[in-house]
């Protein structure tokens, strides 16, 4: 998928964290990479608190009998006493996922599972939640961990893109040319040892 189209879609998933729209936004993001019939998200705890179990279907016309034996791809992340799961399904065992499709899902899994974790955290009662970590705080923490230094403009452009804004939107907001925004992004990418906008998102959310 074209990065210019993918990046705003990632921003929409992040923006929907903690809302009823999150499962659908996550499903749409995965569907941009794979042809699937449904996405299941789950979060379970050892003490049975804060459990999430939701399924989103691609079509309003949901598969019935043939969906009882679908092909599946499964992502799992464990943190503390919680287990986070994302499962994508395709109806009919005759249409299993290829090795290439499994690889495509693996490529974006470092984004998907942390998003689900943040969504689950946002759904917990306020009394049980720690203070939310802002996008800027997370970004600066990752910069500090890397031991690298970015200029103020490089940080601004990276944060804007992480928030789902396109390069033209960033250029308008910062009153810069689009080429200048792209230049700042390239400089930041070189310093961070990444390539492209998708890699920036992976760098941001990969533990």
Backbone bond lengths (Angstrom), bond angles and torsions (degrees), N, CA, C in turn:
res aa  C-N    CA-C-N  psi(-1)  N-CA   C-N-CA  omega(-1)  CA-C   N-CA-C  phi
1 X - - - 1.465 - - 1.524 109.77 -
2 X 1.319 116.19 143.80 1.454 121.71 179.76 1.522 110.54 -60.23
3 X 1.338 117.37 130.18 1.471 121.40 -177.03 1.516 112.06 -60.16
4 X 1.350 116.89 -33.12 1.461 119.86 -179.11 1.521 110.83 -65.59
5 X 1.343 117.07 -28.12 1.460 121.10 177.33 1.524 111.26 -87.01
6 X 1.328 116.83 -34.79 1.456 120.79 -177.71 1.519 112.37 -68.66
7 X 1.319 116.52 -41.00 1.454 119.53 -172.57 1.523 113.53 -61.11
8 X 1.347 119.29 -48.41 1.467 119.14 176.28 1.520 112.35 -60.52
9 X 1.344 117.10 -31.40 1.457 120.35 -179.74 1.533 110.48 -67.94
10 X 1.328 116.77 -38.51 1.464 120.20 175.31 1.524 109.81 -62.34
11 X 1.329 116.14 -41.53 1.460 120.62 177.76 1.512 112.09 -59.45
12 X 1.335 117.14 -37.80 1.463 121.22 179.24 1.527 111.06 -65.57
13 X 1.320 116.72 -38.24 1.471 120.17 178.10 1.526 109.57 -63.94
14 X 1.332 116.09 -46.17 1.469 120.48 179.72 1.519 110.68 -61.28
15 X 1.342 116.45 -42.67 1.462 120.61 -178.59 1.526 112.46 -66.33
16 X 1.338 117.06 -25.34 1.471 120.42 -178.14 1.524 113.33 -87.81
17 X 1.338 116.97 -0.68 1.468 120.87 -179.03 1.526 111.05 -52.99
18 X 1.320 116.18 129.10 1.458 121.26 178.86 1.517 114.34 86.29
19 X 1.332 117.28 0.11 1.467 120.45 -178.98 1.529 110.70 -111.35
20 X 1.342 116.07 171.26 1.456 121.33 179.00 1.521 111.64 -69.89
21 X 1.337 116.75 -17.01 1.455 121.05 -178.10 1.524 113.04 -81.34
22 X 1.325 117.10 -14.10 1.463 120.09 -173.60 1.528 113.52 -56.65
23 X 1.343 119.90 -49.93 1.477 118.53 -178.37 1.522 112.69 -57.26
24 X 1.344 117.18 -41.49 1.465 120.41 179.53 1.530 111.43 -67.00
25 X 1.338 117.41 -41.82 1.461 120.65 179.38 1.532 110.75 -63.61
26 X 1.320 116.59 -40.68 1.465 120.65 178.91 1.520 110.11 -65.61
27 X 1.324 116.18 -42.88 1.469 121.07 178.00 1.525 110.76 -59.47
28 X 1.332 116.90 -44.77 1.461 120.94 -179.18 1.527 111.64 -63.01
29 X 1.335 116.00 -37.43 1.463 119.99 178.53 1.529 110.42 -64.60
30 X 1.330 116.99 -45.28 1.466 120.76 179.23 1.521 110.27 -64.85
31 X 1.335 115.70 -40.26 1.465 120.25 -178.62 1.527 112.04 -64.38
32 X 1.329 116.77 -23.36 1.464 119.94 176.12 1.530 111.22 -67.35
33 X 1.334 116.48 -18.96 1.464 121.47 -179.81 1.520 112.49 -104.33
34 X 1.337 116.81 -31.46 1.459 121.32 -174.58 1.525 110.44 -134.89
35 X 1.324 116.31 150.33 1.459 121.04 171.42 1.524 107.31 -84.98
36 X 1.327 116.87 112.10 1.462 121.45 -175.58 1.526 110.17 -134.92
37 X 1.320 116.15 160.91 1.457 122.00 178.24 1.520 112.72 -102.87
38 X 1.324 117.47 -21.80 1.462 119.41 -178.67 1.522 110.48 -163.32
39 X 1.323 115.20 156.66 1.463 122.79 173.42 1.519 108.15 -128.49
40 X 1.312 116.43 132.08 1.465 121.92 175.34 1.519 108.60 -113.68
41 X 1.335 116.90 133.65 1.462 120.93 173.62 1.523 108.41 -119.72
42 X 1.304 115.02 140.09 1.467 120.38 -179.44 1.517 110.14 -140.59
43 X 1.318 114.07 144.65 1.465 120.42 170.20 1.511 106.60 -139.92
44 X 1.300 116.12 124.53 1.465 120.78 -179.62 1.519 109.20 -131.18
45 X 1.318 115.23 151.03 1.468 121.88 -179.72 1.524 109.37 -123.70
46 X 1.301 115.66 156.82 1.461 120.25 179.72 1.521 112.07 -63.82
47 X 1.364 116.21 -26.53 1.461 119.61 179.13 1.527 112.36 -98.31
48 X 1.363 116.29 10.39 1.475 122.93 178.10 1.520 113.46 65.22
49 X 1.322 118.12 17.74 1.472 120.61 179.22 1.521 110.06 -93.81
50 X 1.330 116.17 146.24 1.453 121.77 174.02 1.511 115.03 62.75
51 X 1.345 116.84 39.51 1.454 120.51 -177.00 1.528 111.05 -78.07
52 X 1.336 116.51 135.73 1.460 123.41 174.37 1.521 107.78 -118.30
53 X 1.310 116.20 135.51 1.459 120.80 175.37 1.529 107.67 -152.88
54 X 1.332 117.12 98.45 1.454 121.64 -176.68 1.519 110.64 -133.95
55 X 1.329 114.77 147.80 1.461 121.52 177.39 1.522 109.26 -125.84
56 X 1.321 116.21 134.17 1.468 122.41 176.66 1.519 107.79 -118.99
57 X 1.335 116.66 130.58 1.453 122.31 179.45 1.526 110.45 -101.66
58 X 1.322 115.80 146.18 1.460 120.79 178.49 1.519 111.15 -66.38
59 X 1.315 116.15 -44.26 1.458 121.54 -176.69 1.526 111.00 -110.07
60 X 1.334 115.74 149.33 1.465 119.67 175.19 1.525 110.15 -66.22
61 X 1.330 115.40 -25.73 1.455 120.52 176.39 1.517 108.36 -87.51
62 X 1.297 116.84 92.11 1.459 121.07 -172.86 1.521 111.83 -75.33
63 X 1.342 117.13 138.92 1.466 119.98 174.96 1.525 110.06 -61.90
64 X 1.312 116.44 146.07 1.463 119.83 -177.32 1.524 110.47 -112.33
65 X 1.328 117.05 -99.52 1.466 119.76 -172.98 1.526 111.92 -58.79
66 X 1.363 116.56 -43.56 1.459 118.98 -176.36 1.516 112.63 -68.43
67 X 1.341 116.85 -14.50 1.451 120.51 -178.95 1.528 112.16 -84.49
68 X 1.324 116.12 -4.75 1.462 119.26 -179.89 1.532 111.41 -73.47
69 X 1.329 116.60 -16.61 1.464 119.93 179.07 1.527 109.39 -133.56
70 X 1.350 116.05 64.63 1.473 118.73 -176.09 1.526 112.04 -84.74
71 X 1.324 113.94 166.64 1.465 119.91 169.37 1.519 107.46 -83.34
72 X 1.336 116.71 143.49 1.461 120.14 -172.73 1.520 111.61 -133.58
73 X 1.322 114.47 148.51 1.460 122.23 166.88 1.523 106.45 -125.70
74 X 1.313 116.03 135.26 1.463 121.00 -168.82 1.518 110.41 -126.08
75 X 1.341 116.96 128.49 1.462 122.60 173.75 1.524 108.30 -116.92
76 X 1.320 117.42 137.00 1.471 121.61 -178.18 1.519 109.49 -134.55
77 X 1.328 115.02 140.10 1.468 121.31 175.71 1.523 107.12 -138.54
78 X 1.322 117.53 130.12 1.461 122.04 177.00 1.516 109.33 -112.61
79 X 1.331 115.33 134.73 1.459 119.80 177.57 1.529 107.61 -146.82
80 X 1.325 115.97 118.35 1.459 119.72 -176.45 1.513 109.90 62.11
81 X 1.337 115.78 -129.93 1.461 119.75 179.49 1.526 112.08 -95.99
82 X 1.325 116.41 13.64 1.470 120.81 -178.26 1.528 111.68 -108.92
83 X 1.303 114.77 149.65 1.467 123.07 176.72 1.524 107.29 -126.68
84 X 1.320 116.71 125.78 1.458 122.34 -178.85 1.527 108.44 -113.21
85 X 1.324 116.40 132.15 1.453 121.05 -176.87 1.523 111.05 -133.33
86 X 1.323 115.68 138.11 1.458 122.58 170.34 1.519 106.55 -126.79
87 X 1.316 115.27 125.40 1.455 120.59 -179.49 1.533 108.89 -125.87
88 X 1.312 116.64 126.35 1.461 120.05 175.88 1.516 107.93 -107.15
89 X 1.334 115.51 141.69 1.460 120.58 -172.23 1.518 111.64 -130.41
90 X 1.311 115.01 146.44 1.455 122.83 175.30 1.527 107.28 -130.06
91 X 1.324 116.71 124.16 1.455 121.30 -176.59 1.525 110.77 -67.29
92 X 1.321 115.35 140.94 1.459 119.79 177.22 1.507 112.48 87.13
93 X 1.326 117.45 113.00 1.464 121.01 -176.56 1.524 112.63 -66.26
94 X 1.342 116.70 -14.36 1.472 119.85 179.83 1.521 111.76 -71.27
95 X 1.335 116.40 -14.62 1.460 120.53 -177.52 1.525 109.38 -115.99
96 X 1.300 115.67 60.33 1.450 120.46 -179.78 1.516 111.82 -70.25
97 X 1.331 116.34 166.97 1.457 121.62 179.99 1.523 110.05 -82.97
98 X 1.316 115.71 136.52 1.462 120.81 179.67 1.523 109.89 -80.72
99 X 1.326 115.33 168.67 1.464 119.94 177.49 1.526 110.49 -62.19
100 X 1.331 116.84 -35.69 1.467 120.90 178.74 1.527 110.28 -65.38
101 X 1.329 117.45 -40.93 1.467 120.72 179.44 1.529 110.59 -67.48
102 X 1.314 116.71 -38.59 1.467 119.72 176.85 1.529 110.45 -62.90
103 X 1.310 115.49 -38.71 1.461 119.99 178.57 1.530 111.12 -65.67
104 X 1.330 117.24 -38.92 1.464 120.77 179.41 1.523 110.77 -63.91
105 X 1.335 116.94 -39.13 1.454 119.38 178.05 1.527 110.58 -69.11
106 X 1.326 116.34 -39.77 1.464 119.93 177.80 1.530 111.14 -60.56
107 X 1.333 115.97 -34.85 1.467 120.39 -178.82 1.522 112.23 -62.46
108 X 1.329 117.50 -35.56 1.466 120.15 -177.67 1.528 113.10 -100.57
109 X 1.330 117.64 -2.36 1.468 120.08 -179.37 1.531 113.52 -60.32
110 X 1.362 119.65 -32.69 1.467 118.39 176.40 1.523 113.14 -64.01
111 X 1.343 117.74 -16.63 1.463 121.50 174.67 1.516 110.70 -90.15
112 X 1.322 116.68 -44.18 1.464 121.92 -169.78 1.530 112.92 -66.44
113 X 1.314 116.88 -47.60 1.465 119.78 -174.96 1.533 112.91 -67.47
114 X 1.341 120.36 -42.64 1.469 119.29 174.34 1.529 112.47 -62.37
115 X 1.347 117.24 -33.97 1.464 120.05 176.70 1.529 110.35 -62.57
116 X 1.328 116.89 -43.71 1.460 120.71 178.39 1.522 110.67 -63.59
117 X 1.317 116.68 -40.26 1.467 120.17 178.39 1.528 111.33 -61.29
118 X 1.336 116.66 -43.92 1.465 120.40 179.47 1.528 110.81 -66.66
119 X 1.332 117.00 -35.98 1.462 120.84 177.17 1.529 110.14 -63.50
120 X 1.317 116.71 -45.59 1.466 120.47 179.38 1.528 110.81 -62.64
121 X 1.318 115.98 -39.79 1.467 120.61 179.04 1.519 110.59 -62.73
122 X 1.334 116.40 -40.98 1.468 121.07 -177.89 1.526 112.04 -68.44
123 X 1.338 117.24 -23.80 1.459 120.76 -178.99 1.528 113.20 -83.34
124 X 1.315 116.31 -13.24 1.468 118.90 -179.34 1.522 110.36 -71.67
125 X 1.346 118.04 152.64 1.471 120.53 176.81 1.523 110.72 -55.95
126 X 1.315 116.47 145.83 1.460 121.39 -176.22 1.527 112.18 -54.85
127 X 1.330 116.62 -34.47 1.459 120.37 -178.15 1.523 112.91 -67.41
128 X 1.352 115.63 -19.98 1.464 119.95 -177.64 1.519 112.59 -100.47
129 X 1.332 116.62 -6.69 1.448 120.18 -176.69 1.518 111.46 -93.01
130 X 1.322 115.20 143.69 1.459 119.28 169.52 1.517 107.26 -80.89
131 X 1.318 116.90 169.80 1.462 119.94 -178.80 1.526 109.43 -60.30
132 X 1.339 118.63 132.15 1.461 121.01 -178.15 1.525 111.78 -64.43
133 X 1.290 114.62 142.65 1.460 120.61 179.45 1.527 108.40 -91.81
134 X 1.318 116.39 123.52 1.461 119.77 -178.87 1.521 109.54 -76.59
135 X 1.331 114.23 162.70 1.458 120.34 178.16 1.524 110.93 -59.10
136 X 1.341 115.90 -43.70 1.464 120.54 -179.50 1.525 111.16 -64.26
137 X 1.343 116.19 -40.62 1.465 119.53 179.57 1.523 110.94 -63.59
138 X 1.329 115.80 -43.21 1.461 120.01 179.44 1.528 110.29 -62.93
139 X 1.326 116.13 -43.49 1.466 120.85 -178.88 1.525 110.96 -63.37
140 X 1.329 116.26 -46.77 1.470 119.72 -178.96 1.526 111.33 -66.45
141 X 1.332 116.31 -33.22 1.459 119.97 177.20 1.529 110.36 -65.06
142 X 1.345 116.15 -42.32 1.455 119.92 178.88 1.536 111.34 -66.50
143 X 1.336 116.33 -37.07 1.463 120.50 176.85 1.521 109.74 -62.04
144 X 1.351 115.51 -45.47 1.462 119.93 -179.60 1.527 111.11 -62.51
145 X 1.341 116.30 -39.87 1.457 120.63 179.21 1.528 111.44 -63.36
146 X 1.326 115.65 -34.80 1.459 120.34 -177.75 1.532 112.46 -77.48
147 X 1.346 116.25 -18.64 1.453 120.29 -178.72 1.516 113.68 72.32
148 X 1.325 116.80 18.47 1.466 121.50 -178.38 1.521 110.65 -105.21
149 X 1.313 115.76 166.69 1.461 121.26 179.00 1.516 109.94 -126.39
150 X 1.332 115.49 129.38 1.450 122.27 175.35 1.516 108.83 -114.17
151 X 1.326 116.79 148.47 1.456 119.55 176.17 1.517 109.96 -70.91
152 X 1.330 116.22 166.32 1.464 120.51 -179.93 1.523 111.09 -59.50
153 X 1.334 117.38 -41.52 1.458 121.64 179.51 1.527 111.49 -66.63
154 X 1.311 116.24 -40.80 1.467 119.60 178.64 1.522 110.76 -62.48
155 X 1.321 115.92 -40.26 1.468 119.85 176.94 1.529 111.25 -65.43
156 X 1.335 116.78 -42.69 1.461 121.01 179.99 1.520 111.34 -59.47
157 X 1.326 115.92 -46.23 1.460 120.11 -178.28 1.531 111.05 -66.54
158 X 1.317 117.14 -42.87 1.470 120.75 178.75 1.528 111.07 -62.22
159 X 1.328 116.94 -44.50 1.459 120.61 179.98 1.523 111.48 -64.96
160 X 1.321 116.53 -38.88 1.460 119.47 177.80 1.517 112.00 -62.58
161 X 1.311 116.07 -42.13 1.453 120.28 179.54 1.527 111.36 -69.47
162 X 1.322 116.94 -37.97 1.467 120.95 176.83 1.529 111.38 -64.10
163 X 1.337 116.33 -28.31 1.463 121.18 178.40 1.521 111.78 -82.40
164 X 1.335 117.23 -1.42 1.450 120.52 175.35 1.509 115.17 100.23
165 X 1.338 118.30 4.80 1.450 120.50 179.77 1.527 110.75 -82.15
166 X 1.308 116.12 144.34 1.461 121.39 177.50 1.526 109.78 -81.93
167 X 1.321 115.96 167.56 1.463 120.12 178.76 1.535 111.61 -60.26
168 X 1.340 119.54 -43.84 1.475 118.82 176.81 1.526 112.92 -61.15
169 X 1.330 117.29 -37.85 1.463 120.06 177.85 1.524 110.71 -66.05
170 X 1.318 115.72 -39.48 1.465 120.04 177.19 1.531 110.63 -63.99
171 X 1.318 115.65 -42.39 1.459 120.16 -179.23 1.527 110.81 -61.33
172 X 1.334 116.18 -42.14 1.466 119.98 179.39 1.526 110.96 -66.27
173 X 1.331 115.80 -43.14 1.468 120.67 -178.40 1.524 111.63 -65.49
174 X 1.334 117.09 -40.93 1.467 121.73 -176.47 1.528 112.45 -92.04
175 X 1.340 114.70 -2.44 1.466 120.54 -178.54 1.532 110.87 58.32
176 X 1.322 113.79 49.69 1.458 121.63 178.11 1.525 109.16 -126.55
177 X 1.308 116.19 168.12 1.455 120.35 173.09 1.532 109.18 -79.73
178 X 1.331 115.45 151.40 1.464 119.60 179.22 1.524 110.59 -58.39
179 X 1.319 116.56 -40.66 1.470 119.78 178.92 1.527 111.73 -61.52
180 X 1.335 115.80 -34.55 1.465 119.86 178.88 1.522 110.26 -67.88
181 X 1.329 116.31 -42.04 1.468 120.43 177.26 1.527 110.00 -60.68
182 X 1.332 115.83 -45.55 1.464 119.82 179.10 1.527 110.98 -62.27
183 X 1.318 116.66 -34.58 1.457 121.17 179.00 1.526 111.18 -65.67
184 X 1.355 116.35 -43.80 1.466 120.00 177.38 1.529 110.44 -62.10
185 X 1.313 116.22 -39.91 1.456 119.76 179.63 1.523 111.05 -64.41
186 X 1.337 116.97 -41.59 1.472 120.20 178.80 1.519 111.15 -63.21
187 X 1.334 116.26 -41.18 1.474 119.66 178.65 1.527 110.44 -62.24
188 X 1.340 115.73 -44.64 1.468 119.75 179.42 1.523 110.42 -62.88
189 X 1.332 116.23 -40.42 1.463 120.38 -178.74 1.525 110.95 -62.58
190 X 1.320 116.64 -40.31 1.464 120.60 178.45 1.529 110.15 -62.82
191 X 1.329 116.07 -44.78 1.467 119.88 -179.50 1.525 112.07 -64.90
192 X 1.346 116.16 -37.06 1.458 120.59 -176.85 1.524 112.47 -85.48
193 X 1.325 116.23 -8.83 1.464 119.39 179.85 1.508 113.10 71.76
194 X 1.330 116.44 33.97 1.461 120.66 -179.57 1.526 108.58 -121.97
195 X 1.328 115.65 174.20 1.464 119.83 179.44 1.521 109.34 -137.15
196 X 1.318 116.39 109.64 1.452 120.01 174.53 1.514 114.34 87.87
197 X 1.339 113.61 172.98 1.462 120.96 -173.53 1.528 113.03 -72.74
198 X 1.345 115.93 -37.06 1.460 118.89 178.01 1.520 110.10 -62.25
199 X 1.310 116.28 -40.49 1.462 121.05 178.98 1.523 111.50 -64.58
200 X 1.323 117.15 -34.68 1.463 121.13 177.81 1.527 110.18 -62.21
201 X 1.335 116.50 -42.77 1.451 120.12 178.62 1.513 111.91 -65.03
202 X 1.333 115.75 -41.26 1.465 119.73 177.61 1.525 110.79 -63.65
203 X 1.330 116.36 -42.76 1.473 120.75 178.84 1.521 109.74 -60.58
204 X 1.317 117.30 -39.07 1.457 122.07 -177.18 1.523 112.90 -65.24
205 X 1.338 116.68 -41.60 1.455 119.74 -170.37 1.514 115.29 -107.94
206 X 1.304 118.24 -5.61 1.468 119.95 176.17 1.514 109.66 -77.00
207 X 1.333 115.58 131.09 1.469 119.44 179.90 1.516 109.35 -68.40
